[in-house]
Amino acid sequence: MCKYQYSDRAMKAIKTLLLTLLLLSATTFAARKDWKRTDVNLRAGTGRTIKAIHHPADKQIPTRAQRRKQDRTTDDTYTATDQTYTAPSTGTAVTVNVVDSPPVDGFVPWIMVTATDKRKDELELEATPRNSIAGTFLSGSPDTYVVGLFDTGASAHVFGYDSSTTLGITGTHLTDNYTVISGVTGSVDALISQPLGVYIAGLDAIDPNGATYDTSKLVGETNTSIMVGTEPIGRPDLPTAIGSPMSVFFETSIRNDITVSRNYNAQTYTGPDIQLRNHGHPDIPTYPNTIPLELRPLGGINVSYITTGLGDDLLNPDFSPTAPSIITGNASQSLFFVHSVDLTEGTYNALDRDRFMLDTGAQVTVIGSRVAARLGLDPASPEFEVEIQGVTGDISMEPGFYIDTLDIPALGNWFQATNVPVVLIDIASPEGGTLDGIIGMNLFTDCNLVLRGGGLFLQDDPVLEYEFIDTPALTGDIAPAGGDGQVNILDLQTFAASWLAVENGTYYNPAADLAPTPPDGYIDYRDFSALANNWLTTTN
């Protein structure tokens, strides 16, 4: 065994270095005076996860649970108000639906995912959309599935290591080629698969016992190459996310007035009811307000993987994918962009911004540096801060603000949110440079949505239709965060964790402060009685 000895001078240098590193770390994540840290697990898009929010102790972060508490101070319902408003970008009067103080955490569009071996011949690179199963299940069982995200912010489909192993996307179904997935604090490698079939459906397709699912609800695409995470040693596994190469082909209904919960792999997943159908299918509703979208970069023609046809043996070229299936054409990696966004903060404004991406996989709304500068925001003086975990598992601290208004022009009523929580991050754009921001799902927690895909050659442009829902809050539905449409043991366990807590106390949970109206800042027998009165009640 070798033993190393250091001189006193070397030891002092090492101690000084360690102390310096500790001080730097403490400085990076030092708590501001009179601020508190709240643990969360929110998706910020493009592989980022918010693990904690730092905020003034006397100001609650507006979560979905807190929003329900505020709604109970009126009439137990949330109603978007229709107002006449002079749009700053046009100077004309428009009618707007106003959402005041949206939560920081939006809904998560969970879906079920499975895979088959259906592909085309070599050099047939284009993916084929499907409304029924084709091919043989890679896992060997038609009942095998995983839970993933319906994520329009992903330019290619991504499967985590655990998901790919479960579905049988291993061995000869993988190429030897890698791609790089970049995050806020670094990057990780991902393998590129051979062409295969990917199928998805909403959580409601899964039988409530979790053992089987309804294959008639599946849609998908075949001959598509995906990115597959490597074994996550010392870092988080990649999320499984089905991106724009799928949603471009279909119409997707996202109904927040219907909540679906399913247990999978010892975890409960709760989200809106999601249905995917071919264009023009009668199962997809029509809503009165339409936000025009663009598929950008423009000029998308189809969804295809890329191959170079190179290999070690020139007589037997390898036509395996060298890049995953993406939307290709005059440019590549096209995503859905909102055509125009207006933002104001005091006397400052950022008007007619056209580089905001619509990201169903992001629970939060993000702005970039250009927009923040226009709004007069100072990153050194945030109103809250977030700890963001990148794909490598490393953490960075990013500033957050509340801006006065965010307007999205629409056919019908414009969409407006006021007192909007946003996070300041610069995110790369598929058009080059960085985005103006991301439109996250926290803006639409009180809406039903229909995303009508499109934008490819000879397709109509994509649009996002919306309607506001007016659903009574279900008293006692406090778990999981955001509610699951039923009052059961999950809610009782969460309630018990706050028993006898007081407002601003360590264990106080505003969602558990159920009575009286308005809430009194104390969790006691009156709150328990309110929960008990709705025991086993559902909103559906």
Rosetta blueprint (number, residue, H / E / L):
1 M L
2 C L
3 K L
4 Y L
5 Q L
6 Y L
7 S L
8 D H
9 R H
10 A H
11 M H
12 K H
13 A H
14 I H
15 K H
16 T H
17 L H
18 L H
19 L H
20 T H
21 L H
22 L H
23 L H
24 L H
25 S H
26 A H
27 T H
28 T H
29 F L
30 A L
31 A L
32 R L
33 K L
34 D L
35 W E
36 K E
37 R E
38 T E
39 D E
40 V E
41 N E
42 L E
43 R E
44 A E
45 G E
46 T L
47 G L
48 R E
49 T E
50 I E
51 K E
52 A E
53 I E
54 H E
55 H E
56 P E
57 A L
58 D L
59 K L
60 Q L
61 I L
62 P L
63 T L
64 R H
65 A H
66 Q H
67 R H
68 R H
69 K H
70 Q H
71 D H
72 R H
73 T L
74 T L
75 D L
76 D L
77 T L
78 Y L
79 T L
80 A L
81 T E
82 D E
83 Q E
84 T E
85 Y E
86 T E
87 A L
88 P L
89 S L
90 T L
91 G L
92 T L
93 A E
94 V E
95 T E
96 V E
97 N E
98 V E
99 V E
100 D E
101 S L
102 P L
103 P L
104 V L
105 D L
106 G L
107 F L
108 V L
109 P L
110 W E
111 I E
112 M E
113 V E
114 T E
115 A E
116 T E
117 D L
118 K L
119 R L
120 K L
121 D L
122 E L
123 L L
124 E L
125 L L
126 E E
127 A L
128 T E
129 P E
130 R E
131 N L
132 S L
133 I L
134 A L
135 G L
136 T L
137 F E
138 L L
139 S L
140 G L
141 S L
142 P L
143 D L
144 T L
145 Y L
146 V E
147 V E
148 G E
149 L E
150 F E
151 D L
152 T L
153 G L
154 A L
155 S L
156 A L
157 H L
158 V E
159 F E
160 G L
161 Y H
162 D H
163 S H
164 S H
165 T H
166 T H
167 L H
168 G L
169 I L
170 T L
171 G H
172 T H
173 H H
174 L E
175 T E
176 D E
177 N E
178 Y E
179 T E
180 V E
181 I E
182 S E
183 G L
184 V L
185 T L
186 G L
187 S E
188 V E
189 D E
190 A E
191 L E
192 I E
193 S E
194 Q L
195 P L
196 L E
197 G E
198 V E
199 Y E
200 I E
201 A E
202 G E
203 L H
204 D H
205 A H
206 I E
207 D L
208 P L
209 N L
210 G L
211 A L
212 T L
213 Y E
214 D L
215 T H
216 S H
217 K H
218 L L
219 V E
220 G E
221 E E
222 T E
223 N E
224 T E
225 S L
226 I L
227 M E
228 V E
229 G E
230 T L
231 E L
232 P L
233 I L
234 G L
235 R L
236 P L
237 D L
238 L L
239 P L
240 T L
241 A E
242 I E
243 G L
244 S H
245 P H
246 M H
247 S H
248 V L
249 F L
250 F L
251 E E
252 T E
253 S E
254 I E
255 R E
256 N E
257 D E
258 I E
259 T E
260 V E
261 S E
262 R E
263 N E
264 Y E
265 N L
266 A L
267 Q E
268 T E
269 Y E
270 T E
271 G E
272 P E
273 D E
274 I E
275 Q E
276 L E
277 R E
278 N L
279 H L
280 G L
281 H L
282 P L
283 D L
284 I L
285 P L
286 T L
287 Y L
288 P L
289 N E
290 T E
291 I E
292 P E
293 L E
294 E E
295 L E
296 R E
297 P L
298 L L
299 G L
300 G E
301 I E
302 N E
303 V E
304 S E
305 Y E
306 I E
307 T L
308 T L
309 G L
310 L L
311 G L
312 D L
313 D L
314 L L
315 L L
316 N L
317 P L
318 D L
319 F L
320 S L
321 P L
322 T L
323 A E
324 P E
325 S E
326 I E
327 I E
328 T E
329 G E
330 N L
331 A L
332 S E
333 Q L
334 S L
335 L E
336 F E
337 F E
338 V E
339 H L
340 S L
341 V E
342 D E
343 L E
344 T E
345 E E
346 G L
347 T L
348 Y E
349 N E
350 A E
351 L E
352 D E
353 R E
354 D L
355 R L
356 F E
357 M E
358 L E
359 D L
360 T L
361 G L
362 A E
363 Q L
364 V L
365 T E
366 V E
367 I E
368 G L
369 S H
370 R H
371 V H
372 A H
373 A H
374 R H
375 L L
376 G L
377 L L
378 D L
379 P L
380 A L
381 S L
382 P L
383 E L
384 F E
385 E E
386 V E
387 E E
388 I E
389 Q E
390 G L
391 V L
392 T L
393 G L
394 D L
395 I E
396 S E
397 M E
398 E E
399 P E
400 G E
401 F E
402 Y E
403 I E
404 D E
405 T E
406 L E
407 D E
408 I E
409 P L
410 A L
411 L E
412 G L
413 N L
414 W E
415 F E
416 Q E
417 A E
418 T E
419 N E
420 V E
421 P E
422 V E
423 V E
424 L E
425 I L
426 D L
427 I L
428 A E
429 S L
430 P L
431 E L
432 G L
433 G L
434 T E
435 L L
436 D L
437 G E
438 I E
439 I E
440 G L
441 M H
442 N H
443 L H
444 F H
445 T L
446 D L
447 C E
448 N E
449 L E
450 V E
451 L E
452 R E
453 G L
454 G L
455 G L
456 L L
457 F L
458 L L
459 Q L
460 D L
461 D L
462 P L
463 V E
464 L E
465 E E
466 Y E
467 E E
468 F E
469 I L
470 D L
471 T L
472 P L
473 A L
474 L L
475 T L
476 G L
477 D L
478 I L
479 A L
480 P L
481 A L
482 G L
483 G L
484 D L
485 G L
486 Q E
487 V L
488 N L
489 I H
490 L H
491 D H
492 L H
493 Q H
494 T H
495 F H
496 A H
497 A L
498 S L
499 W L
500 L L
501 A L
502 V E
503 E L
504 N L
505 G L
506 T L
507 Y L
508 Y L
509 N L
510 P H
511 A H
512 A H
513 D L
514 L L
515 A L
516 P L
517 T L
518 P L
519 P L
520 D L
521 G L
522 Y E
523 I L
524 D L
525 Y H
526 R H
527 D H
528 F H
529 S H
530 A H
531 L H
532 A H
533 N H
534 N L
535 W L
536 L L
537 T L
538 T E
539 T L
540 N L
